[in-house]
Amino acid sequence: MSYLLALDQGTTSSRAIIFDEHGKVYASAQRETQIKTPHSGWVEQDAMEIWTTQIGVVQQAIASARLLAKDIKALGLTNQRETTIVWDKRTGRPLAPAIIWQDRRATDWCNQLIQNDLASKIHKKTGLRIDPYFSAGKLVWLLENVDGLRALAEQGHVAFGTVDSWLIWNLTQGAEHVVEASNASRTMLMNLESQQWDAELIELFNIPASVLPKIIHSDCYISNTASGLLGAEIPICGVLGDQQSALFGQSCFEAGTAKNTYGTGCFMLFNTGTQIQFSKNQLLTTLAWSCQKQPHYALEGSVFMAGAIVQWLRDGLGIIKNSAEVESLARQVTDTDGVVLVPAFTGLGAPHWDSDARALLCGMSRGTNKSHIARAALESIAFQVSDVLTAMQSDISQPLKELRVDGGASQNDMLMQFQADILNVPVLRPKLLESTAWGAAAMAGLRAGIFSDLSEISASWQLDKAFEPNMSEDQRQYHLTLWNQALQRTKSHA
């Protein structure tokens, strides 16, 4: 039996999962990571904590599997994207907190770029919209605001990277300063066509080129883990940003296939094949992966609040004690009785892109209770996904035949059924919900020769449950009308 180790460094935790070659979870370990919000709109983590929790769970998973490190054929890595880390090349110490993808501190810088009419140029080069979400603004902010950082960078002592870069640097004890191409495509600095740093943008943003890592293919053999770290040297040879990794892990290898991950946020990716397809409907064009010497692209729609809405019900309103209770609470009523929640707590993502929009709970009467609010919260996730899919369908000629789903909230049957009903498309939930980690492990397995081709990876995908749409068109339109009316009221320019 061949074993693969996946490192899955997410926004709220670091995880390590050991899979066998059939995609079965053999062992896993997880540790939470702390998020700090020192100012409104700022979201940070301690970069050293990201590393120490990640290496800690790797050691824990190997120990609980009762395997030796030499039994593991390859290591794959997947990570929260856009998060920005700078460190000293001489010492390996972080020079600032990690700025998390949700952070909005680069808003003013982004607005300046938009006022300078750079939106079209940046979209054509990178596939992205100008937004504080991406790494470039975070890096520029650090260079401008951390004392002495720019001077150090100009002397060649600063390394910049996304979370994959930071973890690989530490796994190789400073031998490799690289970034994988799907992660690089989220920085607003990579040219989508060449898959290299865009010299014009680097100059325009005044970023010293010496801080940038080398861009590598998703299935590149990078190096072995440093000796003494894990008891044996394990080849690192499969890296993907978390949403691209879930697309790969769901075996969405063909153009026209799509997945939606229900995590802290919601991320829908639609595989457009080997062609770059630009969106006319405010979606992002992103590199899906660069594998077997061939780039694959995807359209992506990002919803900022999904599982985070359930956390708000728990921590903000206190109407549930743990996240698992939300479904049973919502099932106590047959509908929301006209209550709609638009969860624009951190603005609206795709396809609206309104960072100044704010959340709205409306349609309440004296008869409204917490069950109605819980149900409206779950339905709001499905409505946001529907907005993204509607935009995608306008951009592409072929209609979506099915939607493959994963992530924590995909275990919620009520939400998945409502999602199928609102989309009018079957929603397929696989037995293996660890699509993100499996994608990185499978990519590493492909490079290490455990799989000879993509069809062998596809064979590991097994259906748990299919949710077929069974809502009438009249009902669907009624729900969508209520949602759209509430949505207009949340927008900053309504």
N, C-alpha and C positions, 0 to 999 in steps of 0.2 A: 504493500500500500504506500502511495506517495502522499505526503502531507504538504500543505501550503499554509503559510502564515500571512494573515492580513492585519495591517495596522490601520485602524479607522479613527482618525483624530477629528472629532466633531466639535461643535460649538459648546456643548455642555458637558462632554465627557471624552475621555480617551479610552479606546477599546482595542483589544487584540483578540482575533478569532483564528483558531486553527481548523482548517477544512481538510477533509480527505478529497481524493481526486473526483469523487462523485458529487461534490458540493454539499456534503453533509457536515454539520458543525461537530467537530471532535472535542473542542474545548474553547472556552472564552473567558475573558476577564474584563472588567470595566471599572474606571474611577472617574468621579465627577471632577470637573474643573470649575474654578470660580470666575464669575464675570463681574467686573467692576464698572460702575457708571458714574465717574467723578463729576460730570457736568451733564446737563440736559443734552441729549443727542450723542454723547460720547459713550463708546462701549469698548472696554479694554480687557485683556487678560495678561497674566504674567507668562512671558515666553518660556522661562525656565520651568514653570509648572506644567506647561504643555509638554515639554520634553520629559520631565521626571515622571509624570503620570503615565506617559506613553511607554517609556522603557520599563516602568514598573509593571504595567499590565502584560507586556510581552513576556517578561520573566515569570509572572504569575500563571499565564496561559500555558507556557511550556511545562512548568512544574505540575500543573493540575492535569495535563494530558499524559503525564508520566512518559514523556518523550525526551530524547536528548536533542539538543539543537541540531546535531548532525543528521537527525532523521527528517528534518524539514528541507525540502528540495529548493524552495524559493520563497522570497518575501515580497509581498505586494503592499502598496501603500496608497491610502485614499484619505482625503482631508477636506475640512472646511475651506472654501475658496475665498479669494479676495483679501483675506486677513493678511496683514502686513507686519513683517518683523525686520528690524535692523539690528545687526550685531557687529562686534569688533572682530575682524579677521584674525587678529593676533592672539586674542584670548578666548574667542568664542562666546563672550558674554554679551547678552542683549544690551543695547544702548538706549532702549525706551520700552515701555509696555507694548505688547502686541496690540495693534489696532484692528478690531474685529469687523467683519464684513458689514454688520448692521450700523456701524458708526457713521455719523452724518457731519463730522466736523469740517469736511472739505467742501461743504455746500457753497460757501462764498467763492472759492476758487473755481468750482464748476460753473457757477452762474457767470463768472467773468469770461470763461471760455465760450459759453453760449452767446454772451453779448458780443464777443469778438467774431461771431459767425463761424465757429469751428465745428459745429455739430455735424454737418454733412461730411466734412473731411475725416473726422474721427470715426464716424459710422462706417464710411467706405473702407477705411484702413483696418479697423479693429472689429467691426460688426457690432460694436457696443454703442449705447447712448452715453452722453456725458452725465455721470451721476457719481455722488460720493461713495456709492456702493463699491466701486472698483478700486484697485490698489493704487493707481497712479496718484490720485488726490491725497490719499493717506501718506504716501511716500513724500510727496512735495510738502505736505503739512509738517511732517517730521523734520525734513531738511531745513525748513524755515523757522521752526519753533523749538527744536531741542538745542540747547546751548552747545556750540562747538561741533555739532554733527556735520554741518556742511564742510567745515574746514577739514575735519577728519576724513570725510568722503573724498575731498579733492586731493588729499594725500594718499588715497588708495587703501585706507584701512577699514572701510565700512562695507559690509555685505548686506544686501537687501534680498529678501525672499518671501515667498508665500509659505504656508505651513509645511508643504512637502519639502521645500528647499531647506528649511530649518531642521526638520527631522533627519533628512539625508545627511546634512552637514554633521549632525551629532552622531548618527549611526556609523558614519565613516571617520569620526573624530577629526573633522576638518579637512579631509582629503578631497571631498567633492562639493563644489558650489554650483548646483544645477537647479533647474526648474523644469518640470514636465510640461509639454506643450499645451495640454488642455487647461492646466492651471495658469500658464503664461497668457493664454487667450482671455483671461479674466482680469488682466492688469490694466487694460486700456493703453498698453505699450507695445503689444505684439501685432505685427502685420499678419492678418489672417492668411493671405495668399502665400507669403514666403515662409511663414512660421518662424520668423526671426524678429528681433527687436527692431522697431521702426525708427531709423536714425533721425528722421524729421521730427517725430513726436518727442524723442528723448531731448533733442535740442530745444524744441519749443517749450517743454516743461522745465528746462534747465536742470536736468538730472545728470549727475556725473556718471558716465558710462561704466566706470570701474566698479560701481556698486552692484551691477546687474549679474545674475547667474547665467550660465550657459543653458540654452533651451535644448531639451532632449526629447526623443520619441517616447510615447507611452510604454512601449515594450522594449525599451533600451535596457541592456545589462549595464548597470551603473558601476557597481563595485560589490565586493563582499562586505558584510558588517565588520567593523573593526575587531581585531583579535582581542580576546579578553572581555568582550562586552556580553556575549551570550553563551559562552562555553564552546562555541564552534562558529566558524565564519559562514554566514548564510548569504547566498546571492540576492541582491536587491535588483529586481528586474521587471517590475510592473507598477506603474504609478498613474493615477487618474484623480482629477478633482472629484469630489463626492457625487455630484449629480451626473457627471459623465460616467462615473463608475457604476452607478445604479442602472443607467441605460445599457451598459455593457453586461452587467450582472443579470439583467432581465432578458438577455439574448435578443435585444432590439438591434440586430445587426443590419437589417435591410432598410433601405429608404422607405419611408411611409409608416414605420413602426414608432410607437411612442410609449413613454412611461411617465407616471406622476409619483413623486415621493412626498409623503405626508410626514414631515418632520416639524421642526420649530417653525419653518416656513414651508411653502409648497413649491415644488419645482417640476415643471413639465418640460420634457425634452422630446422633440420630434426629429427623428433621424432623416436628414435630407440627402444622405449618400455622399458621393465624392465631390459634389458641386456646392459651392458657396451660394446660399440663397439669402438675399437680404429681405428683411420684413418691411412691408409698407404699413404695418399695424402696430408699431411700437414694441415689437418683440426683439430679442437679442439674437444675433447670429454668433454661434460659438463653435470652437473646434470640439467635436465629440471625442475623437482620439486620433492619434497618429500611430498606426500599427501595421506591421507587415509592409513597411515602406509606402503606406497609402494613407493620406489624411481622410477622415470622415467628418462631416459637419452636421450641425443640428440647429434648429430654431429652439429658443428657450424662453419660457415665460416664468417669471419669479413672483410668487406671492409671499409677501413678507411675514404675514401672520397666519399660522395654521394651528399646530399644536400649542403655540404660544397663547392662543385664545383660551384654550382649556386651562392653561396655567393661570391666566388672568381670572377665570371663574373661581379657581381654587385660592389663589393668593390675594387677588385684588378685591373680589366680592365675597369670598368665603362661603360660596353656596355649595361647594363640594369639598370633601376632605382629601381625596386623591383623584388623580386624572381618570382612573378606571371607572369612577362612579358616574361620569357624565352621560354615558349611554343609557343607563337604567333611569336616571333622572329625566332625560329627554323623552324616554319612552312612556312616561306617565301621562303624556298628552298626545293626541293623534296629529296635531299640527301646532303651529306657533300662534294661532289665533291672530294673525296679522302682525306679529312682532318681527322686526327685522333688525339684525345687528350688522353694521358695516365696520369691520375691525381695522380701521385705518389708524391704529395706535402710533405707527411710525410712518405715516403717509401711505399712499397706495403704490403698489408695484405695477407690473405689467397687467394689462396694456395701457393703464391710465397714467402712470408715472407722475404722480402729484405728491411731492414730498411734504407739502404744507396741508394736505387733507388731514382731517382728524376724525376719530371714531364717532359713531352715532348709533344709539339704541332708540328705535322709534316704533310707533304703532301700538303702544301699551294702553291698556284700560285698567279699571279697578279690578278686573278679573285676572289680570296678568300675574303669574307666579313664577317661581324660579325654574320650574320645568319648561315653561315657554321660553325663558331666556336661554336655558341650556340647549334646547332644540334649535333656537335661532342661531346660537353660537356654532353648532355643528353644521347647520345648513349654510352658514356664511362661508365656510371652507369650500363647500361644493360650488357655491355661486362664483367665488373668485376663480376657481379652476375652470368653470364654464366660460367666464370672460376670456381667459387665456386661450382656451380651445377654439372659441369663436374667432378670435383674432388669427390663430394659426390656420384655421380652415380657409380664411380669406386670403392667406398668403400662398397656399399650396393647392395644386389642382386635385390631388387624390384625397378623397374623404377618409377620415380615420375609421378603421373597421373595429378596433378594440383598444382599450386603454389598460396597460399593465400597471399595477400599483404596488407600492411597498412603503416602508416607514411605519412608525408607531401607530398613527391614527388609521392606517389601512386595516387594522384588526377590528375596527368599529363597524359592525355589520350595518347598522342603521345609516351611518354616514356613507358607506360604499353603495348601498341601495339607492339612497337619495342622489348620489353622484351619477349613477347609471341613468336614473330617471331624468335628471336635469340635462345631462349630455345627450341622452337618447342613443347611447353607445354601450355595448357590454363592457363591464369593468371586471378584469381578471386579476385575482389575487393568487400569487404562487404559494406553494408550501413553504419555500424558503423566503422569509421576510428580510433576510440579511443581504439584500441585493447589492447594497453599496460595498460592503466588505468583500462579498463574493466576486464582484466585478474586478477589484484590484487583485484578488487571489487568482482569478481565472486568467487575467492578463499576464501575471507572473508565470502561471502554469504553461501558457502558450509559449512564452519566451524560453522557458526551461525545458520545453519538449515533452511535458506531461500530456499536453493536447496537441494533436498534429494539425487541427484546423478548427474553425469556429463552430462547425456542426457538432463536434464532440463536446463543446461547451454547451451548445443549445440542448443537447440530450439531457442535461442535468435539470432543465426547467420543468417543474411539475405544477399542475394546477391544484390549488386548494379549493377555491370557490369562484364560480362565475356569477356575477350580479347582472341579470338581464333587465333592461328598462321595461317598466310596466305602468308608466304614468300616461294619462291621456294628453293629447296635444293642448287641449284647453287648460288643463291643470298646470301643465308645464309653463304655458304662456302667462297664466295668472301669477305663478311664483316669480317668474323672471321680471314681470312688470313691477311687482312690489319691490323687488331687489333693485331694479334700475332707478326707480323713483327715489329710494333711500340713498343710493349711490350718488345721484346728482346732488343731493343735499350735503354730502360730506365734502364735496370737492371745493378747493380753496377759491376757485373762480366761478362757482355756481351762481 
